[in-house]
Amino acid sequence: MSETSSASAAPFAFGDRLRHRDKPEWGVGTVTRAEACVANGASTWRVAVRFPNAGLKTLLTAVAPLERVDGDEPVGAPGASAMAEVERHADDDVLGPMAMKKLQEAMAVLPERCTDPFKTAEQRVSLTLELYRFEASGRSLIDWSVAQTGLDDPLSRFNRHELEAFFGRWELERDRHLVRLLKESHGNGRDLSGMIPGPVAQRLRRVRI
């Protein structure tokens, strides 16, 4: 995995498969070009990547957190390995239901950056608030599903009702996580409630943990 540029060698090459860690809903893209450049006085690399759900994007490696995807399992997709386990045990009366339960749990996992204990409370709150861009309808639901599964087309594996059910569990975990962060910060003498937009604050009033 490479996330930063090198002045001597390109971090990525034509044909490499990449994932943007902050935009997993773009899917796993393919590098079409990488060239050295200077941005803000520092040497970096400009990488053109064609993403299945976002088209062609030109990104600076000094800014964009890009992850190389070397195998079949996309980096950062919580449900990827759990889906494979469900498929392996689909015909097993005992292991099948257990695998499905693990899949349900994996689909509710939040991005690691939101729960990273080495980040400040303010950073974790801010990163968690970014997750409110996802909704349980239309294209937004598909974008969320791409991020959670690593599949370019989640509807090839799940129907919309299943995705909505997965999203409901994830949505609840997202809200609970944010409430816990705010309570933890308040307990440490820091009031971060001013960071919360009105519509999100209304949601959180209904959350029980």
Number of C-alpha atoms within 10 A of each C-alpha: 12 13 17 17 19 15 12 8 11 17 21 25 15 13 12 17 22 25 25 22 19 15 15 23 28 22 25 26 25 21 20 18 16 20 15 18 14 11 13 6 7 10 15 22 25 20 25 19 26 21 21 15 17 13 10 15 13 15 17 21 23 17 13 16 17 24 20 20 18 12 8 8 15 25 20 19 25 22 26 21 16 21 19 14 18 20 12 13 16 15 11 12 9 10 15 17 15 14 21 18 14 17 22 18 16 21 26 20 17 19 20 11 15 21 18 12 10 9 12 11 19 15 15 21 23 15 17 20 18 12 16 12 9 17 17 18 12 9 11 14 19 24 22 24 28 23 29 27 27 26 21 20 16 20 14 8 12 12 10 16 9 12 20 18 14 20 23 16 15 21 20 15 17 21 24 16 19 23 20 13 19 21 16 15 18 13 10 9 9 13 13 16 14 8 13 16 10 10 8 13 15 11 10 16 10 8 13 9 9
